[in-house]
Amino acid sequence: MPRPIQATIHTNALANNLNRVRGVLQKTPAPSKVWAVVKANAYGHGIEAAVGGFADADGLALLDLDEAVRAREAGWSKPILLLEGPFQMADLRTVGQYQLTPVIHNLEQLTMLREFDGSPLDIYVKIDTGMTRLGFVPANLQQAFDQVDALMREGKVGKIVYMTHFACADQPDGLDDPLRRFAQMASDRPGQWCLSNSAASLMHADQVAVFAAEHGRSLWSRPGICLYGGSPLNDRSASELNLKPAMTLKSELISVKDVAAGQGIGYGHIYVAERSMRVGVVACGYADGYPRHAPTGTPISVNGQMTRILGRVSMDMIMVDLSGVRSAGVGAPVVLWGEGGPPVDQVAQAAGTISYELLSAVTARVPRVVV
Ligand SMILES: Cc1ncc(COP(=O)(O)O)c(C=O)c1O
């Protein structure tokens, strides 16, 4: 018998969330096309599930070549954006073969393009507007543009879209400075623009659209976490944003015991029962991707009732408080997060992290069941 743990992937929730963000973007003065961001195995949900759930997206954005190949093999025929572009020359063969659109963010990648002898490639040129991560900066921008223009003249590059990534999109004025810089660096160049992640799409859609409309540009957006039902905003929950959880991580109790007051529970006895209580053991641990640093009190659902975890998360098991949980014996259903359990954002917050990390960290040994 396999362990009872399972991650159920709800493709209707993926489609609902895509629809939801698209609805927000459509209502603006510059409706945007949507890349569904599916990197990190679709934030842990599986590339194949994403290909089904995001059938209405205009493209998929990811960064591992093998995930791009998997998406094509699963039947995705629309564009695929390679968010970090080629890592080495040999990658461009795969880019050409599978018709991928690489992001170009450094001069080394422009050299690779010059040496590539395949068909012309459409590219995204990434501009660093303050994230200080990937992209051209004022110091090397003109050199990059000169090389891009030469590649176009030589017929090695086709269409170009200019993109940036916001560092503080969840802040009220988080886009003001980056958009100003983007205009300074990219507005002399013809082409579409690709700007917003989830937070920018849900919080600043109008600002971005007005900005693009003023410059006469068509837009692409790149939402990720909101498509999986995680909130990108600190002050608004996923349900307030009408997002549905796309992953339900569930398991069962594999042991139940009565514990006397004063009894330590789990490794290090970091939790000691303050009264006599019933304690359940859940088949889920950090080797499944549940955060080891989740403290006592992290919400969890047992038998449809919300309760809390107790003590230290072990590799394969977590202890839970069954006080007040009706008739929870061995085999009782447990929801770690998702439908019928706590939102993944709440578990993440309790563990001092973000839903992105929890969803993408669910390990390979947890069976994914796509519904
Ligand atoms: C370049 C880029 N675009 C878009 C996204 C999607 O961001 P989010 O999941 O916050 O919507 C990411 C995620 O990290 C990213 O790195």
Ligand as a Chemical Component Dictionary entry (heavy atoms), coordinates in Angstrom:
data_LIG
# 
_chem_comp.id                   LIG 
_chem_comp.type                 NON-POLYMER 
_chem_comp.pdbx_formal_charge   0 
_chem_comp.three_letter_code    LIG 
# 
loop_
_chem_comp_atom.comp_id 
_chem_comp_atom.atom_id 
_chem_comp_atom.alt_atom_id 
_chem_comp_atom.type_symbol 
_chem_comp_atom.charge 
_chem_comp_atom.model_Cartn_x 
_chem_comp_atom.model_Cartn_y 
_chem_comp_atom.model_Cartn_z 
_chem_comp_atom.pdbx_ordinal 
LIG C1 C1 C 0 10.533 37.037 -14.655 1  
LIG C2 C2 C 0 9.317  36.592 -13.925 2  
LIG N1 N1 N 0 8.116  36.901 -14.417 3  
LIG C3 C3 C 0 6.977  36.529 -13.793 4  
LIG C4 C4 C 0 7.011  35.819 -12.622 5  
LIG C5 C5 C 0 5.721  35.446 -11.918 6  
LIG O1 O1 O 0 5.665  36.060 -10.675 7  
LIG P1 P1 P 0 4.436  35.810 -9.685  8  
LIG O2 O2 O 0 4.430  34.357 -9.374  9  
LIG O3 O3 O 0 4.745  36.649 -8.502  10 
LIG O4 O4 O 0 3.232  36.235 -10.429 11 
LIG C6 C6 C 0 8.246  35.487 -12.061 12 
LIG C7 C7 C 0 8.297  34.759 -10.790 13 
LIG O5 O5 O 0 9.175  34.776 -10.010 14 
LIG C8 C8 C 0 9.428  35.873 -12.726 15 
LIG O6 O6 O 0 10.633 35.580 -12.240 16 
# 
loop_
_chem_comp_bond.comp_id 
_chem_comp_bond.atom_id_1 
_chem_comp_bond.atom_id_2 
_chem_comp_bond.value_order 
_chem_comp_bond.pdbx_ordinal 
LIG C1 C2 SING 1  
LIG C2 N1 SING 2  
LIG C2 C8 DOUB 3  
LIG N1 C3 DOUB 4  
LIG C3 C4 SING 5  
LIG C4 C5 SING 6  
LIG C4 C6 DOUB 7  
LIG C5 O1 SING 8  
LIG O1 P1 SING 9  
LIG P1 O2 DOUB 10 
LIG P1 O3 SING 11 
LIG P1 O4 SING 12 
LIG C6 C7 SING 13 
LIG C6 C8 SING 14 
LIG C7 O5 DOUB 15 
LIG C8 O6 SING 16 
# 
